[in-house]
Amino acid sequence: MGVRYTNQAISTEQQIEILKERGLLIDDVGQAVKVLDTISYFRLAGYWRYFEADHITHQFRKGCRFADIIDLYSFDKQLRALLFTAIQTIEVAVRTKIIKHFALEFGAFWFMDESYATNEARFIANLSVVRKEVWRSHDDFITEHFRKYSEPDLPPVWKTLEVVSMGTLSKLYSNFSNATAKHAVAREFGLNHHKFLRSWLECLAVLRNCCAHHSRLSNRVFPVKPKMPERMPNAWIADFSFREQTLYPQLCCVVYWLNSIIPGNTFITDFKQLLIEHPSVRTHLLGFPHNWEQELLWK
């Protein structure tokens, strides 16, 4: 049985004192108070954990400054914005390709046909979620559809897949029974097998949610890790010695994916510029190996 929580709320000034007692150097206390009045203590705690010498007593390493924590937070915030823009491009393209390849061969309502599912239980669960997501949509093309049509009880796939969540889209693709059609979608993005696209979609859904909900990316352990092919048709990585559940492999997938959709995009340039603007940030916090800039993908 756990211990009852009894701690009471404390003022921002008291929070500052606790940090100072733990060895954090704060050059401008007034500015630190303003920061903690804007960004909550425990949101920042995820960032300063890296700077702690002891995660039990929460004592900071010698020489650690509050300014470095804020710089890491600012970097992470800007990285999320950069990444979310890239994810939007990928997400829209994936929806379009799935609609294109599946609808032409399997009809407008394949997602409602159990014969196209590999697992009955997942089919039932997925369809239930699809109904909920479509019925709560306020997009014009959905409301206009329901004003005009009553059967079937859901719009065709080219409307429905535009309003379901990324997680639902990933599950529909994963549970689809026709491997040839799934391969066709995967090849649109320079992937040799649908198992890679299935894995990347699952990871992208988690990564998208992290960005959308302002969750920390630096020094994060992700619950799912993408399948990483050793060889790819297009520019890829050669060193796989990185930590698998960090951001680095996720970013590799995003870069490769984005390159297949918009060759000549500026994501890598923008990312490297972000590192220049935040020189105190170390890429190993994101899981990057030491030689990452030598990889063909990142040049």
C-alpha positions in Angstrom: 0.0 0.0 0.0 1.3 3.5 -0.9 1.9 6.4 1.4 -0.7 9.2 1.7 0.3 12.4 0.0 0.3 15.3 2.4 2.4 18.0 0.8 0.8 21.4 0.5 1.1 24.1 -2.2 4.0 26.5 -1.8 4.6 29.9 -3.4 6.8 30.5 -6.4 9.4 32.2 -4.2 9.5 29.1 -2.0 10.0 27.0 -5.1 13.0 29.1 -6.0 14.5 28.7 -2.5 14.2 24.9 -2.8 16.1 24.9 -6.1 18.8 27.1 -4.6 19.1 24.8 -1.6 19.6 21.9 -4.0 22.6 23.7 -5.6 21.0 25.3 -8.7 22.7 28.6 -9.6 20.1 31.3 -10.3 21.6 34.6 -11.5 18.4 36.6 -11.6 15.8 35.5 -9.0 13.2 38.0 -10.2 13.4 36.6 -13.7 13.3 33.0 -12.4 10.1 33.9 -10.5 8.5 35.2 -13.7 9.5 32.0 -15.5 8.0 29.7 -12.9 4.9 31.8 -12.9 4.6 31.1 -16.6 6.0 27.6 -16.8 5.0 25.3 -13.9 7.6 23.9 -11.6 6.8 20.3 -12.5 6.8 20.9 -16.3 10.4 22.3 -15.9 11.3 19.5 -13.5 11.4 17.1 -16.5 14.1 19.2 -18.0 16.2 19.8 -14.9 16.3 16.1 -14.1 19.2 15.8 -16.6 21.1 18.3 -14.5 20.7 16.5 -11.2 23.6 14.6 -9.6 21.2 12.6 -7.5 17.6 11.8 -8.5 16.6 10.8 -5.0 17.7 14.0 -3.2 17.4 16.1 -6.4 20.7 17.8 -5.7 22.1 19.5 -8.8 25.5 18.9 -10.4 28.1 21.5 -9.5 27.9 24.6 -11.7 24.3 23.9 -13.1 22.5 27.1 -13.9 18.8 27.9 -14.2 19.5 29.6 -17.5 20.7 26.3 -19.0 17.4 24.6 -18.0 15.4 27.4 -19.6 17.6 27.2 -22.8 16.8 23.4 -23.0 13.1 24.1 -22.4 13.1 26.7 -25.2 15.0 24.4 -27.6 12.5 21.6 -26.9 9.5 23.9 -27.5 10.9 25.1 -30.8 11.8 21.5 -31.8 8.2 20.4 -31.1 6.9 23.2 -33.4 9.3 22.2 -36.2 8.5 18.6 -35.8 4.7 19.1 -35.7 4.9 21.0 -39.0 6.7 18.0 -40.5 4.3 15.5 -39.0 1.3 17.4 -40.5 2.8 17.0 -44.0 3.4 13.3 -43.4 0.0 12.7 -41.9 -1.9 14.3 -44.7 0.1 12.4 -47.3 -0.4 9.1 -45.5 -4.2 9.6 -45.3 -4.2 10.5 -49.0 -2.2 7.4 -50.1 -4.3 5.0 -48.0 -7.5 6.4 -49.4 -6.1 6.3 -53.0 -4.8 2.7 -52.9 -7.5 1.1 -50.8 -10.7 2.7 -52.1 -10.0 2.1 -55.8 -9.7 -1.6 -55.2 -11.8 -2.4 -52.1 -14.5 0.2 -52.3 -15.8 3.2 -50.5 -16.6 1.3 -47.3 -13.8 -1.3 -46.9 -13.2 -0.1 -43.3 -16.8 -1.4 -42.4 -16.2 -4.8 -44.1 -14.9 -7.4 -41.7 -13.6 -9.6 -44.5 -10.8 -7.0 -45.0 -9.6 -7.3 -41.4 -7.0 -9.7 -40.1 -8.4 -9.7 -36.6 -12.1 -9.6 -35.7 -11.8 -8.2 -32.2 -9.6 -5.3 -33.5 -12.0 -4.7 -36.4 -14.9 -4.3 -34.0 -12.9 -2.0 -31.7 -11.6 0.1 -34.6 -15.0 0.5 -36.1 -16.4 1.6 -32.8 -13.7 4.3 -32.4 -14.2 5.4 -36.1 -17.9 5.9 -35.4 -17.2 8.0 -32.3 -14.6 10.2 -34.1 -16.8 10.8 -37.1 -19.9 11.5 -35.2 -18.2 14.2 -33.1 -16.7 15.8 -36.2 -17.9 19.3 -37.1 -16.1 19.4 -40.5 -18.4 20.8 -43.2 -18.1 17.8 -45.5 -19.1 15.5 -42.7 -22.1 17.5 -41.5 -23.2 18.0 -45.1 -22.9 14.3 -45.8 -25.2 13.4 -42.9 -27.7 16.0 -44.0 -27.9 14.3 -47.4 -27.3 10.6 -46.7 -28.6 8.2 -44.0 -27.1 4.9 -45.2 -24.6 3.5 -44.5 -24.2 5.1 -41.1 -20.8 6.4 -41.9 -19.4 8.4 -44.9 -17.2 6.8 -47.5 -13.5 6.3 -46.7 -12.4 9.4 -48.5 -14.4 11.5 -46.0 -14.1 9.3 -43.0 -10.3 8.9 -43.0 -9.9 12.7 -43.0 -11.4 13.1 -39.6 -10.2 10.0 -37.6 -7.2 10.3 -35.4 -3.7 9.4 -36.4 -3.8 6.5 -33.9 -7.0 5.2 -35.5 -5.6 5.5 -39.0 -2.6 3.5 -37.9 -4.7 0.7 -36.4 -6.9 0.5 -39.6 -3.8 0.2 -41.7 -2.3 -2.4 -39.4 -5.4 -4.6 -39.3 -6.1 -4.4 -43.1 -5.8 -7.9 -44.6 -4.5 -7.2 -48.1 -0.7 -7.1 -48.0 -0.4 -6.0 -51.6 -2.3 -2.8 -51.0 -0.4 -2.1 -47.9 2.9 -2.6 -49.8 1.7 -0.2 -52.4 1.2 2.5 -49.8 4.6 1.8 -48.2 6.4 2.0 -51.5 4.9 5.5 -52.0 7.2 6.5 -49.1 10.3 4.7 -50.1 9.7 1.7 -47.8 10.2 -1.9 -49.1 7.7 -3.6 -46.7 4.4 -2.6 -45.1 5.7 -3.8 -41.7 8.0 -0.7 -41.6 5.2 1.7 -42.5 2.9 0.0 -39.9 5.6 0.5 -37.2 6.4 4.1 -38.3 2.7 5.0 -38.2 2.4 3.7 -34.7 5.4 5.7 -33.6 4.2 8.8 -35.4 0.9 8.8 -33.6 2.7 8.8 -30.3 5.1 11.5 -31.4 2.3 13.6 -32.8 0.5 13.5 -29.4 3.7 14.5 -27.6 4.0 17.6 -29.8 0.3 18.4 -29.6 0.2 18.2 -25.8 3.5 20.1 -25.3 5.2 17.0 -23.8 9.0 17.0 -23.4 11.0 15.4 -26.2 14.5 15.8 -24.7 15.8 13.0 -22.5 12.6 11.1 -23.1 12.0 7.3 -23.3 9.4 6.6 -25.9 6.9 3.7 -25.3 7.3 2.4 -28.9 10.3 2.2 -31.1 10.2 2.2 -34.9 11.4 -0.7 -37.0 14.6 0.4 -38.6 15.5 -1.2 -42.0 19.2 -1.8 -42.5 18.9 -0.8 -46.2 16.6 1.7 -47.9 16.2 2.8 -51.5 16.9 6.4 -50.6 19.4 8.2 -48.4 19.4 6.5 -44.9 21.6 5.8 -41.9 24.4 3.2 -41.5 25.0 3.3 -37.8 22.4 1.6 -35.6 24.2 1.8 -32.3 21.8 4.5 -30.9 19.4 4.0 -28.0 16.3 2.6 -29.6 13.6 4.4 -27.5 15.0 7.9 -27.8 14.0 10.7 -30.2 16.8 10.1 -32.6 15.4 7.0 -34.5 12.0 8.8 -34.6 13.6 11.8 -36.2 15.4 9.6 -38.7 12.0 8.2 -39.8 10.5 11.6 -40.0 13.3 12.9 -42.1 13.3 9.9 -44.5 9.5 10.1 -44.7 9.5 13.8 -45.3 12.2 13.5 -48.0 10.0 11.1 -49.9 7.1 13.5 -49.9 8.9 16.8 -50.4 12.5 16.4 -51.8 14.5 19.4 -50.9 12.6 20.3 -47.7 14.4 22.4 -45.1 13.8 20.2 -42.0 17.5 19.2 -41.5 18.7 22.8 -42.1 16.1 24.1 -39.7 17.0 21.5 -37.1 20.8 22.3 -37.3 20.0 26.0 -37.1 18.1 25.3 -33.9 21.1 23.6 -32.4 23.3 26.6 -33.3 20.8 28.9 -31.6 21.0 26.8 -28.4 24.7 25.9 -28.0 24.2 24.6 -24.5 21.9 21.8 -25.7 23.7 18.4 -26.2 22.3 16.1 -29.0 22.9 13.0 -26.9 19.9 14.2 -24.8 17.9 13.3 -27.9 19.7 10.0 -28.4 21.9 11.1 -31.2 25.1 9.1 -31.8 28.3 11.2 -31.9 28.7 10.7 -35.7 25.2 11.6 -36.7 26.2 14.5 -39.0 28.2 12.1 -41.1 25.1 10.0 -41.9 24.0 10.4 -45.5 20.4 11.0 -44.3 21.5 14.0 -42.2 23.8 15.7 -44.8 
